[in-house]
Amino acid sequence: MTEIRGERDSSGGSAQARRDRREQTRSALLAAAERLWAERGIHGASLDDIAAAAGLTKGAVYSNFAGKTDLLLALMERFTADPGIDVCDELQAAEQDTDCTGRSSPRQSAPDDRARRLALLLVEFWLYGMRDYAAGWRIADWYAERRARLASDLPPADDMTPTDRAALTLALDLGLTLQHLLDPTQVRPDLYKTGKTLVQRQTP
């Protein structure tokens, strides 16, 4: 009986070690996919490329994900679950970091590499979702979850529901971010504060 218990303990420990290794493998693949898909596009980086960038074999991809769409959806899940991942961080920071003239501080003058990579990835998600139904519904859910979070902080105003105002705010967030990343001189970060005031202002 002692030997059997020992085997069970050993098996349990091995199972935990396998789970840990599996999680490390998934994290490495997700990180590689995020980087390569932002740099090359989803159709420009194969599963072989992602596996190689993660220091793994293609078999490791298929032992963790059913295919490219499954890997993409897992990456979307990570974006949704982590509130710290936000392509609009730079513009939102500028809202709190302006002087009395409305100009942003010098540290906000150049786009952040992380923001640029996230913006590229978000565009790639959108394009892929427009062409692939399985990915499209999850990406639509991502937008819906963001709108819901925004709406929870917005009271009705100007005969517009919080949900509608949240949709306009999200359009401002993403649209202005993409313009700013392309042309930070002409589309300044402090425009975000002005736009948000216009979209979210309440009726007197």
C-alpha positions in Angstrom: 0.0 0.0 0.0 2.9 2.4 0.8 4.3 1.7 -2.6 1.0 2.5 -4.3 0.6 5.7 -2.4 4.1 6.7 -3.4 3.3 6.0 -7.0 0.2 8.2 -6.7 2.2 11.0 -5.1 4.8 10.7 -7.8 2.2 10.7 -10.5 0.5 13.7 -9.0 3.8 15.6 -8.9 4.6 14.7 -12.5 1.1 15.8 -13.6 1.6 19.2 -12.0 5.0 19.5 -13.6 3.4 18.7 -17.0 0.7 21.3 -16.4 3.4 23.9 -15.6 5.4 23.0 -18.7 2.3 23.2 -20.8 1.4 26.6 -19.5 5.0 27.8 -20.1 4.8 26.5 -23.7 1.4 28.2 -24.3 2.7 31.5 -22.9 5.8 31.3 -25.1 3.7 30.6 -28.2 1.3 33.4 -27.4 4.1 35.9 -26.9 5.7 34.8 -30.2 2.4 35.0 -32.0 1.8 38.5 -30.7 5.2 39.8 -31.8 5.3 38.1 -35.2 1.7 38.9 -36.2 2.2 42.5 -35.3 5.4 42.6 -37.3 4.4 40.6 -40.3 0.6 40.2 -40.2 -1.4 37.1 -39.4 -1.0 35.8 -42.9 2.6 36.8 -43.1 3.7 34.6 -40.1 3.0 30.9 -40.2 2.7 28.5 -37.3 6.2 27.2 -38.2 7.5 30.8 -37.8 5.8 31.2 -34.5 7.0 27.9 -33.1 10.6 28.7 -34.2 10.4 32.2 -32.6 9.3 30.5 -29.4 12.1 28.0 -29.5 9.7 25.1 -30.0 8.6 22.8 -32.8 5.4 23.0 -34.8 4.2 19.9 -32.9 4.2 22.0 -29.7 1.7 24.4 -31.4 -0.7 21.6 -32.4 -0.4 20.0 -28.9 -1.7 23.3 -27.4 -3.9 24.8 -30.2 -6.1 23.3 -32.9 -4.7 25.7 -35.5 -4.1 29.3 -36.3 -7.6 30.5 -35.5 -7.5 28.7 -32.1 -4.2 30.4 -31.4 -5.6 33.8 -32.4 -8.7 33.3 -30.2 -6.4 32.4 -27.2 -4.5 35.6 -27.8 -7.7 37.6 -27.9 -8.8 35.9 -24.6 -5.6 37.1 -23.0 -6.2 40.6 -24.3 -9.8 40.5 -22.9 -8.7 39.1 -19.5 -5.9 41.6 -18.9 -7.2 45.1 -18.3 -3.6 46.3 -18.4 -3.4 45.7 -22.1 -4.7 48.7 -23.8 -3.8 50.2 -27.2 -5.1 53.6 -26.1 -2.9 53.9 -23.0 -0.8 56.7 -24.5 -3.8 58.9 -25.3 -5.5 58.1 -22.0 -2.3 59.1 -20.2 -2.2 62.4 -22.2 -5.7 63.2 -20.9 -4.3 63.4 -17.4 -1.0 64.9 -18.5 -1.7 68.3 -20.1 -0.8 71.8 -19.1 -3.2 74.8 -18.8 -2.9 75.3 -22.6 -4.1 71.8 -23.3 -0.7 70.7 -24.7 0.8 67.4 -23.7 4.1 67.0 -22.0 7.3 66.1 -24.0 7.3 62.5 -22.9 4.0 62.0 -24.8 5.3 63.4 -28.0 6.5 60.1 -29.6 4.4 56.9 -30.0 5.3 54.1 -27.7 6.6 50.8 -29.4 4.2 48.8 -27.3 1.2 50.9 -28.4 2.3 50.6 -32.0 2.5 46.8 -31.8 -0.8 46.5 -30.1 -2.4 48.8 -32.7 -1.0 46.7 -35.5 -2.2 43.5 -33.8 -5.7 44.9 -33.3 -6.0 45.8 -37.0 -4.8 42.3 -37.8 -7.4 40.8 -35.5 -10.1 42.9 -37.2 -9.1 42.0 -40.7 -8.9 38.3 -39.8 -12.3 38.4 -38.1 -13.9 40.0 -41.2 -12.7 37.0 -43.2 -13.1 34.2 -40.6 -16.4 33.7 -38.8 -15.0 31.7 -35.9 -12.6 34.6 -35.1 -15.1 37.3 -36.0 -17.6 36.5 -33.3 -14.9 36.5 -30.6 -13.5 39.8 -31.8 -17.0 41.2 -31.8 -17.3 40.0 -28.1 -14.0 41.9 -27.3 -15.5 45.1 -28.6 -18.8 44.4 -26.7 -16.9 43.8 -23.5 -15.0 47.1 -23.8 -18.2 49.0 -24.6 -19.9 47.5 -21.6 -17.0 48.6 -19.3 -17.2 52.1 -20.7 -21.0 52.3 -20.5 -20.9 51.3 -16.8 -19.2 54.7 -16.0 -21.4 56.9 -18.3 -24.7 58.3 -17.3 -27.3 59.1 -20.0 -26.9 62.5 -21.7 -28.1 64.4 -24.8 -30.9 61.8 -25.4 -28.2 59.1 -25.8 -27.9 55.9 -23.9 -24.6 55.0 -22.1 -24.2 52.1 -24.5 -24.3 54.4 -27.5 -22.0 56.9 -25.9 -19.6 54.0 -25.1 -19.6 53.0 -28.8 -18.7 56.6 -29.8 -16.0 56.7 -27.1 -14.5 53.4 -28.3 -14.5 54.8 -31.9 -12.6 57.8 -30.6 -10.2 55.7 -28.7 -9.2 53.4 -31.5 -9.6 55.8 -34.4 -7.6 58.6 -32.9 -4.9 56.1 -31.7 -4.4 54.8 -35.2 -4.2 58.3 -36.7 -1.8 59.4 -33.9 0.5 56.4 -34.4 0.8 57.2 -38.1 1.2 60.9 -37.7 2.0 62.0 -34.1 2.8 65.5 -35.1 -0.5 66.4 -36.8 -2.7 64.2 -34.6 -1.5 65.2 -31.1 -2.3 63.1 -28.0 -4.0 66.0 -26.3 -6.8 65.9 -29.0 -8.0 62.8 -27.1 -9.0 65.0 -24.1 -10.9 67.4 -26.4 -12.7 64.6 -28.2 -13.6 62.7 -25.1 -15.1 65.9 -23.6 -17.3 66.4 -26.7 -18.4 62.8 -26.8 -19.1 62.3 -23.1 -20.3 65.7 -22.1 -23.6 65.8 -20.2 -26.6 68.0 -21.0 -26.8 71.0 -18.5 
